[in-house]
């Protein structure tokens, strides 16, 4: 299976929340990327990708190997930690070819690892060990990435003024956002990368009129991945059906449309694993033009 990808460098923080203005994720979920691309389609932009992933932070490369080089910085392509692997590295479950070699005081840090090198998923193996200094090293087959808490950015708060309808005076409110320190990657199938270049000028997430979520495409490429396997690891927010087994974090979500609301529905979050003959849903309202795509890309894991 061949996937294309774009590496994007955010020029401003992005706001993608689930519950309130003061809630901010540290990555951009696939359903947010789909919504932005759908808006481009309504504006007449063609050749948009047919299927996409969430936007994940690249991992700083350790040693000689690197997938992306930007100036003096070298990075590895990343993917969400598979759900069963998370249990394995935390010591809750044994998984073949997934192991942890860290000191006892680093166990809490291991539980915080949420992204792993894409190469490790392709190989179906992962080893987590102590770094020589601070943090951890995630490695497989000669490829290694460093992991430190907060390496990819920080949460910030943006203040904004609006005119109060009650007092006709300035009313200050705040919005949480995430300010990335590293580039992010989005995988896609079909279409071209040009849609992402246009999307970068408009921004991803909420409060784009403030300039939030703007980015530039700094690299692009393709990766070869397995065509099949025992488990599918979803690269976004998915609503599967027809599956034999699903493991991972589930969440109940709803989305506000121009008219009305879609949901609430249960979705399997990034890194969730599905086994069996499954399909992923796209849901929409029947009484209004409002669609929510919950069919992201996935990677096969043996």
NORNORVEN-V289727 format. One record per run of one state. SS is the DSSP state (A for helix, B for strand, O for the rest). FROM is the first residue (numbers start at 1). TO is the last residue. If there is no record, write none. Layout:
SS,FROM,TO  SS,FROM,TO
This chain:
O,1,1  B,2,10  O,11,13  B,14,15  O,16,27  B,28,28  O,29,29  A,30,42  O,43,50  B,51,57  O,58,58  B,59,62  O,63,67  B,68,70  O,71,72  B,73,76  O,77,77  B,78,80  O,81,82  A,83,89  O,90,97  B,98,101  O,102,103  A,104,111  O,112,114  B,115,117  A,118,123  O,124,125  B,126,130  O,131,135  B,136,140  O,141,142  B,143,147  O,148,152  B,153,163  O,164,169  B,170,180  O,181,183  B,184,189  O,190,193  A,194,202  O,203,205  B,206,206  O,207,207  A,208,210  O,211,214  B,215,224  O,225,230  B,231,234  O,235,237  B,238,238  O,239,239  B,240,241  O,242,244  B,245,247  O,248,249  B,250,256  O,257,260  B,261,268  O,269,272  B,273,275  O,276,278  B,279,280  O,281,281  B,282,284  O,285,290  B,291,293  O,294,297  B,298,301  O,302,302
